[in-house]
Amino acid sequence: MANHSRKNFLAVGVDLGSSHVRCVILAFEDSNLRFLGYGQAAARGWTRGRLTDANAITESVHYAVRLAERMARVTVESAVVGVGGATLEAFSSRGLYEFGRPRQIEPSDLSYAVHLASRVRLENDRLVLQMLPMDFTLDGRAGFRNPKGAICSRLEANVHVLTCSAQEHHAIVSAVHAAHLAVEETVFEALAAAYACVLAEDRSRGVALVDIGAQGSNLIVYDGEALLRASGIPIGGDHFTRDLAQCLKLSHADAEQLKIEYGCALVGLTSDSSLIELPSPDGRPPREATRRHLNEILEARAEELFLLVKAEIAKSGMEQSLLEGVVLTGGGAQLSGMCDMAEAVLNCQARNGLVLGVEDWPEEINHPSWVTAAGLAMYSARLKSRQEPKPRVPSLMGMVLR
């Protein structure tokens, strides 16, 4: 990559999905983000959400990045890479910092309390992917989001710790390096998606995001700038396809095509009585099924997904407080009726997440499956545009994007 001034540079995100690898290149110019290029490749090297062939992932990354470079007419050297999937685990931790006497809290005190909270004992083969501050407790009084300047003698930081498999994380980073791309940072995929499509005012009123991938989904719950919960859910878009393949005796490819063309996650939103011709092997007579039967299969899986989401949201205590509802991203969010099912189960509004704040974002990729890649590129821009390598901490988001 050519030399760029601090105000003008490239920002790149690579989304290592289990069905597709997606790359987005943005230009950061005078504090504005402008779209330059994108590339997509079929993902190989994953088996049920687990990395099983690093060389295949390297090839997919290389192809997607080269396509994006060709469109953008630039060469990139580094990117922010998304991490999620089955190995993700999250838990809350608390760090206690006792001053010895009452005094005013400084930003360095907040950072140190968060640092103490991050010193957790992990199981073998686990590493901290991200550490996300929730709030602070001052002399036993909880719920402070940014207590800089307040006076206390006992400061506690409450944080949400995201961990992943150290072995798989190392394999992912090595696979990207083998594609001649340096890894600037690895970021939880749902957090990156929220960075691209959820505004600060939405977070302030309470919002959840569900990133529905091929093999699984990721959930995050915000209350203001505090991320209250992050978790993985073992249901993704491929489970819908496999249900159709099994129940209707179809190949996986035929089931996927039927899901795209005729599927709906909620019965009653389509012409349920209409007949659909089911693909049959050569030499077999054609078969038919009602669209209602097809959608009943999809509805059962969609309801299961959002019941699991509802249980996770309840653990955060926000089941009655999501004033901005739920945002759906990922390829699985594009199934017709998913927002309707989310609203029916979660009892709040639901919408598809779309990329916000990027000039010239093309219409052909203006849908939920590209939000994570865009968020990773925007995260890269944020990291590169900071004035100091380790700035003081003015807010919870400042600590998240450290």
N, C-alpha and C positions, 0 to 999 in steps of 0.2 A: 504494500500500500504506500502510496506517495505520502510525503510529509504534509501534515495539516496543521494549521494554527489551532490554538486552544478553542477558538470559536467555530471552527469549521473542520469537520472530520466525518468519517464513516462510522456507522453503528450497525452491527450485524447480529441477528438472532438465528439460532438453529434449533428447531423443534424436532426432537428425535421420537416421533410418534411410532407406535407399533404397526401402523398401516402405511403411513407416509412420513418421509423426512421432508421438512419444509424449511426454507431459508428465506429471510427477508433482509434486504440492504436498504438502510436509510441514510440520508445526509443530514447532519446537524449543522445548520447554517444560521448564525446570528440568533441563537436560542430557539430556532424553529426546526421542526423535523419534516423532511420531505422524502417521499418515496422515490427509490431509484430502481429497484429490481426485486424479483422473486424467482425462486426455483423450487421444484417439487420432484421427488423421486419415490418410487415404491419402496417401502421399508422392508429390508430383509435382515435376518439375523436375530429376530425376536421369536420366542415361543411362549405363548400365553403370558405376555407381558414381561418375560425374563430374557435378558441378553444371553444368547447361546452361540452366536457367531460374530465375533468382533470384526473380522475381515469383511463380512457382508455389510455390516453397518458402515464401515469405512467407505466402501464403494457407493453406498446410497448417499452418504454425506457429500462425498466428492462430486457426485453427479448433480445433486441439488444445488450446491454452492456454485459449480461452474455455470449452471443455467442462470442463476441469479446474477453472477458476474457478467455474463454475456449481455443480459438485458440492461444492467446498470452501466456497462462499459467501464468497469473499474476492476481492480484486483484487491481482494481482501486477504488479510493475514490472521485475523482473530475474530472471535465471536463469543457471545454469551449463549450457553447451552442449557436447555431445559432438562430437569430430572423429575421423575414422578414414578408411578407404577407400584407394583406389588410390594417392593421392599421399603416403602415409606412408612415411618412410624413417627408419632408426635406425642409429646407429653408436656405438662407444665412444670416449671421449676421456679424457685424463689431464692433470691440473693439478699442477704442481710448485711448492711453496712452501718455499724454503730460509731457515731462521732465521739462519744464520751461526754459531750456537753451540747446544749442547743446552739445551733448556728445556722447561717443561711446556706441553702443548697446551691451548689455551683454545677455547671454542666459536666465537669469532670467527675463529680460525685455520682451523677446519674449513670455515666459510662461505667464507673467502677462497680456500682451495684449490679448493673446488667452483666458485667464481666463475672462477678461472683456467682450470679445465677446460671451462667453458662458453664460453670465448672461442675459438670455432672459426670457421674460414673456410668459409662456405657458398657453394654455387653460386647463380647468379642465380635469383630467384623461389623461394627457400627461406627459411623462418623456423623458429626453434626453438619447437616446440609445448610440450615439457616436457623438463626436464633431471633425470634420475633417478640420484642417487648409488648406487653399488654398494658400494664399500669403500675403505679407505685403506691406503697403504703407508708404513711408518715406517722410515727409514734402510735401505731395501731389504727390509724384512720385510713381506710382503703379508698381506692377509686381515683387517685390523682393521675392525670394523663401527662402533664408537663409541669412538675412542681418546682421548676427552677426559680430560685429567689425566695421560696418558702423557708420557714425556720422549723427545724426539728433536731432531735438527737439520735433518731433511729430511722434509717431509710431502708425500705425493702423494695426490690424490683421483682415484679412478676412477669415471667417470660414464657413463651411457647417455643419449645425446642423441636425442630424437625430433624430427624435422622434418617439415614438410608444405609444400605449395604455398602461397606467400604470397598469390598471386592468388585461389586458391580459398578460403583462410582468410578473406581480406578480404570475398569475396562472401558467405560463410556469415554472418559477423558482420553485414554490411550487410542481408542478408535478414531476420535476426532483429530487427534494429533497426527495419526497416520494418514489422514486426508489432507495434510499440510495446512492445518488450521489450528492456531493457538486458542486455548480456552481461557477467556478473560475471567469468567465466573460461571458457576453452575447454580441454577435458580429453580426453585419449586415451580412446576409448570402452572399450577392454578394461580400462584402469586403473580407470575408474569402475565397471565391472561387478565387478571384483575387490573394490573398496571395499565393495560391497553384499553380497557373498556368500562372501567368503573371510576367515576369522578369522585373527588374528595367530598363533595356535598352528598353524594349517595352513601359513602361510608359513614358520614356523620349521622345519618338517619337510620343506619342499620341495614346491611345487605349481605347476602350470601351469594357465592359463585360456585357453580357445579361445572367442571370441565369434563365432558363425557368423551373419553377416548375410545379406541377400538377394544382394548382388553380390560379397561377399568376406568373409573372416574375419580376425580379429585375434588375435594370440597374445602372452601375456606369461608369463614364467617367473620364479618367486620362489625364492630361497634365504634364509630368514629375512626381514629387512626389506630386503634387497638385491634389486632387480629386475635380473636378469641378462640378460634379452633381451626385446625387444619387436619384433614384426614383423607385416607384413600378408601374407596368403595369398590369392591370386587365385581362390579357389573359395568360393562361397556357396550358399545355398539355392536361388537361381534357376537355378543350373547343373544341379541335380538335375531341376528341372521341365523345363528345355529338353532335357535328355537324353531324358526320357520323351516329350516332344512330337515330337522328331525320330525316335526309334526306333519309336514306336507310331503315328506319323502322326496326331497329335492337335493341337488348338488349345492354346495356352498355358494358357488358363483350364481346359480339360478335364484337361490333364495335372496342373495344380496340385491339382485336386479329387481325382483318382485318387491322387496322392501322399499327400494328407492322409488319405483314407479307407482305403487299402489298402497304402500303402508301408511298407517296412522296409529299413533299411540293411544288413541281414545276412540272407542266405538261410538258411532252416532254422528261423527263429523264428516263422513263421506257417504256416498250412495251404497249403503251396506248390502243391499239386495242384488247388486250387479254381480255378474259372474266373471271370473278371471280364469283364463286358460293357463294351466300349469305346464311347464316344460316337461316333456317325457323323453326317455332315451329312445334311440333309433329302434324301430320295430315294435314299439309299444303304442297303443292307441292314445290319443290326447285325453287329458283329464281337465276337470274344471273344479273350482271352489268359489264360494261366495266371498266377496270382499269382507263381509262381516267376520267370517271365520279367520281370514288372514289377520284382521285387526284385533280380534280377540286374543290371538297368540301374542301379538306385540303389546297389547294393553296390559296383559298379565305381567310381562317383564318390566314394562315402564312403571307400573304401580309398585312392584318390588323395589326397583331402583329408588324411587322417591320416598318410599317408606323408610329405607335405610338412611336416606338424606335427612328425613324428618327426625329420626332418632339421634343422628349426630348433631343437628341443630339444637335439639332439646338439651343435649349435654352442655352446650354453651350457654344455656339459659335465655336464648334469643328467639324461641319459637313464637312468642307474641310480640316481638319488637322489631321485626324486619320491615320497617316502613317503606323501604325501597325494594322489598321483595327479593326474588332470586333471579340471577343472571345465568343463562345457559350458554356454554361455549363448547368447542370441540366438534368433531365430525358427527358424533352421535346426537348433537343438539338439532341437527337439520332434519331429523325425522318429523314429519308432519304430526301435529298434535302434542308434541312434547311439552310445550309451554302450558297447554290446556291441562295435561295430566299433572304437571307440577303445581299449578294453581289449585286443582281439585284436592291433592293430597296435602300440600303444605299450607293451604288456606292463606295465601298471599299472592300478590301479583308476580308474574314471571315474564321474562323477555329474553330474546336472543342477544348475546353480546356481540357488538360490532366495534371495529377499531375506531378510536377517537383521537383527534389531535395530530394526525399525520396528513400533510398536504399531498395532494395528487394520489391519494390511495385509490387503486384501480377498482372499478366496479366488478370485474370478473373474479376478484378474490375478496369481495366485501361480504363475507359470511363467517359464521362462528369458527370454522375449522382453521382459519388463519390468524385468529386473535392471539394465540399463544406465541407464535413466531414473531408477530409484531411486537408483543409485550417484551419479549426477550431482546429485540433490537432496541426498543425504547429504554430498557434497563441498561443496556450497553451505553447508550447516549448519556444517561444519568451518571453512570460511573465515570465516564471520560470527561464530563463537563464540570465535575467538582473542582473547586479551586485548590483544595489541599488533599493529600493522600488520606489523612485521618482527621477529618474536621471535628470541631466540637459538636455536641449533640443538642440541637435546638428543639427537637421534637421526636416523637416515636417513629415517624417515617424516616427521620434522619438516621435513627439507629438501625432501622430495617435495611436501608440502602447504604450500608457502611462499606 
